Amino acid sequence: MTPDDKITGLKRLFPESVIETRDPSTGGVTWRVDPDRLRTALQAELGQEHIAAETYAFTWPGKAEARRQAAAPPEGRLHPRPDLSKLPETTGHRLIVGDNLTALRLLRAGSAAEPEIGDLAGQVRLIYIDPPYNTGNAFIFPDNFRESLRSYTARKPRTAATAPQQAAEDADHHGRFHADWLSFMLPRLEGARDLLREDGCIVISIDENELPNLWKLCEEVFGAENFVECMVYDKKSSAKGVPPAQMIAGVHEYLLVFQRSPAFSFIGRPRSPEGFDNPDNDPRGPWRNTNCKSTVKDPREAFEVEDPATGRRFRDVWTFSPAEMARKAGAGELIFPKSQTGQVRMKEYFYEFRNANIPIKSSLGLYDAQYNTQYLTRLMGAKVFLNPKHIRLMRDLLAFTTQGDDIVLDFFGGSGTTADAVLSLNAEDGQQRRFVLVQLDVPVEPTSAAGKAGYASIADLCRDRIDRAGAALDPAKAHPDWDGDTGYRVFDVGPAD
């Protein structure tokens, strides 16, 4: 039995005793047995008392280096690209092309470092990101702007003979282990935190692969007390396809929400007048039939209410005082039954609600992936991007969270869904939200749908989508308060002059 076989056997019997670590000779992530954890597991199994000192900690191989990356000063600058921009003199929107960690450091440094883009430190209301889910595919985000992804991949050319082995190495070292993903996320979340307003929040799309680790990481970065909610939504309406081995199909994903401080609150969902009517032309406006009995008061507090039209009296434990119930009866706000055995009800008027919005539910419902794919295909003329963020989900999230000229940051810009949602929602409700997107200049395969459509990189595709989304808005149908801003300024992440 090889050492690897022994570790595999121990991992099956005592999974808590086997941990990830980094091989000092290769730099790769591997497994090893932690003697202390194995001793603890054996003591528990044998019924012996565990007397070693115990501490609660969340750590992984490479965390110290990730902390160093988080604290590193900004390098380089953001270079304006007016040749790639649209209406750069008047727009409030920004598109940054390059490594997002470098961009976050520069944005965090403020206007002193980046006078062209302005001071974003402590100014962002909503940060939304859809990071790599770490499902087994390699992901490479160089933390140094001096080397682009294009040059990185050029240093590792693939041939027909070596491609399978290199793909397996990429998946092994960059997808399957949690340590690399956590080290990748930590400095970016640290940088994001410093850009949030005191009443701002970050919302992160994630699935089960890294949800537990992301939750712990966010508690460390933002503080456990600043957890807001773990929202869930369905991406499929039914369990279609080949039945899984466990006969349960995962159809949902998560939105993990952390606030900068307790000053944050969702705006909520606009209160709907659905269910309210005015069949008797009540001058106080639409109302709905609701209960006026108390479910918490002592039965000894019951008293009678008289119907002024018939003189009949009804005894019960009411929500309101005798004087208030008498007032409601005289004002026509109570609905008396036709028989003595019926129940007295009351009118609840729409105008009485002081808050125009209602709380959102943590279960957001269905955002069907098929609808989203069809929408983007119509907009772009072809299916040029796989698994884009859902446009309706983004619009709802923006409506629940932002208003006025709030700044929205997405540093995993992808195909530009966040920008698309900001533009269309602004046109609909007349707000002036501003987006800041960051997208790495990831080259697309020439044989892919995006490559065949003429795009050289994901950033090019993102820019074109913003153009198309803006052009698709009809000014004649837009909200009269909308400023019509569909432009954006482009910046490249690069070295200092």
Secondary structure by P-SEA (a helix, b strand, c coil): ccaaaaaaaaaaaccccbbbbbccccccccccccaaaaaaaaaaaaccccccbbbbbbbccaaaaaaaaaaccccbbbbbccccccccccccbbbbcccaaaaaaaaaaccccccccccccccccbbbbbccccccbbbbbbccccccaaaaaaacccccccaaaaaaaaaacccccaaaaaaacaaaaaaaaaacccccbbbbbbccccaaaaaaaaaaaacccccccbbbbbcccccccccccccccccbbbbbbbbccccccccccccccccccccccccccbbbbbbccccccccccbbbbbcccccccccccccccaaaaaaaaaaccccccccccbbbbbbbbcccccccbbbbbcccccccaaaaaaaaaaaaccccccccccaaaaaaaaaaccccbbbbbbccccccaaaaaaaaaaaacccbbbbbbbbccccccccccccccccccaaaaaaaaaaaaaaaccccccccccccccbbbbbbbcccc
